[in-house]
Amino acid sequence: MRPTLLRASLPALAALALVAATPPALAGKPKRYHIELIEVTATAGLPAETADALPVCTAEWTKVLAAHPQMATLDGAPDAKVDVNKFKKWLAKKKIAGAYRMNVEITSYEESLDDKDAAVNQEKRLTVRLSLRTFGETFPDRIMGFAAEGSATIKVDVGKKLRPADRTFAIKSACEGAVGDAMTASLTKLALPPPPPAPKPKKR
């Protein structure tokens, strides 16, 4: 039996939410950024099944960062470790608003297999809930750039018996939804204007 996807937090819906929430001052052509994924980890104490989601989320982040229209590569960039100012001038010339290195953490993960309607046909429904957060630092300065969260809840009708393929499908769908949600939230944070500098203390 082919699994039936019932509900998901999808990147398209997250993107629509971003457009609706964008202040007029931020409207216009979206800025471009370079974001390099360092690793995807999991918060301590999560269920053992979380380990199966780690490589899937890593692959999804790699795909999204490579294909997103606001992402830029550093092909041809001068070595930032050798000359930071030259690197920043290159970013400005290429109209890249910033370069970041990002870590991702799965903060919650849950799987449950329940009877869809035990009184009728004993079919099962698999639910996967996944939440994650991003931490981005500027490169090469290592200054906090952004932090955001994303989540997805996936419910899949799997028939009378859960197959490995059904579970793989549900985990992949949850990762796609959570990554899309977190990507949109991260870009929203990056698009915000920087906070005003703290006022200097008055001399007495």
N, C-alpha and C positions, 0 to 999 in steps of 0.2 A: 504494500500500500504506500503510495506516495504521501509524504508528510504534508500537512496543510498548515501554512503559516497564518496565524490569526491576528497577531498584532506585533508591531515593532516601532521603535523610535528610529526613523529613517533620516539620513542626511538631507534629503530633499525638504522634509518638513522643518528640519533645523535651519536650513538655509532661508526658507520663507520667514521663519521667526526672526532671523538676523535682519533681513530687509525691513520687516515691519518695525523692528526695535531701533534701527539706525537713526540717530538724531540728524536733523537737516544739515548741521554743521559738518557731519561726517559723510554725507551723501556725495555721490560722484564716482569717479573711477577708483576702484579699490586699490590700496597700496599692495606692493609685492614684497615678499619676505623670503629669506632663506631659513628653513628650519631643518636641522639635522637631528634625527632620532638617535639617542644614545642607547637606551634600553627600556624594556617594559618589565616591571617587577610587580610583585603582589605584596600587599600588607600582610604582616605576620598574623597567623591565627585563622586564616581563611580555610575553607574546606579543601581537601586534597584534590578535588576535581578542578580547582582553579588552575592547576598546572597544565591542564589540557587547553585552557583558554589563552595562556601566555603566548605560545608561538602563533596562534591564530590572530591575536590582537597585534602582535609585532608585524606580521605579514600585512595586515590591513593598514596599519599606520604607514608602512613602507610604500604601499600602493597609493594611498591618499596623498602623501607628501610628494610623490613623484608626479601625480597627475593633476593636482589642484591648480586652477588657473592663477591663484595668488602666490604660488610657490615659484622661486627662482633658484637656479643652480649657481655655484661659484666657479664654473668653468672659466678658466683664464684669469682668475683673481690672483693678485700678488699674495705672497705668504704673510698672513697677519702676524705671525710670530716674529717675522723679520722686520717688518715696517707697518705698524698699526695705522699710522696716518695715511700711508699709501693705500692700504686696504680699505679704509673708510672712504677715501676719495673715489676709489674704484666702485664701491657700493653706490655712492651718490651719482656717479656718472651713468651707471646702469639702472638708476632709479629703483634701487632695492632699499626699502625703508629700514631694514635691519637684518642682521644675521644672528641666529639663535641656535643653541644646543638644547634639546628637550629630553627630559626623562618623563616616563609615564608610569603610573602606579595603579594597579587594579585595587580598589579600596573595598569592594564588596562583591561577592559572587554567591549565587544560590541556584541550585537545581532541584526541581521537585517533579515527581511523576504521580499524577492523580487520576482517579477514575473520571472519565468524561461523563458517563451516565451508566453506573454499574447496574441499575435496574433494567436497562434496555439491552445493551450490547457489550458491556464490559470493555469498551474502547478506552484508551489511555490518552492523557494530554500531558505533554512535557512542557514545563515552564523554566526558562532560564532568565535570571536577573543579573545584570552586570553593571557595575559603576566603576569609573576610573577618573583620575585627575592628571593634569599635565603641569609640569614645572619647566619653564623656559628661561635660560640665562643668555644674556648677550655674549657674542663671541667677537673678539677674544677677551673682552674686559671682565667677563663673568659677573655681570650685574643682573639682578633679578629683572626679567623682562615681562613675564606673564605667568599666571596660574589659573587654571580653569577646570571645570568638571563636565563629565558626560555620562549618560546612563541609557540603558535600554532594557525593556522587558519583552521577552519573546514567548509566545504560547503556540505550541505546535501539536496538532492532532496526529498521533502516531499509530493508530490502530490498536489491536489487542496486545501487541508486544513491542517493546522498544527495541529498535535495531540500532547498531552502532552508527549507521548512516543517518538515522533520524537525529541522534544526539549531535553528530558532527554538523549537520545542517543548522540545528538550533544554536549551537555555540558560535558558528560563523555569522549567523544573522544577528546575534546579540553583539558580537564584536563590531560588525559593520554599523549597527545603530549607535552604539556607545562612542565609537571613534568619530563618526560623523557629527554627533552631538558635541563632543569635546573639541573637535576641530573648529566648529562654528563659534563656540564659546571662546576659544583661544584667540581667534581672529577678531572677535568683538573686543576683547581686552586690548589687543594690540592697536586697534583703531582709535581707542580713546586718547584724548590729548594728555600729555604728561601732567602730573599734579604740579601746582605752583610751588616754587621754592619756599621753604619754611622761613618765616620772618626772623631777621637777625635780632638777638636780644638787645634791648636798649641799654646804652651806657649810663651808668649812674654817676 
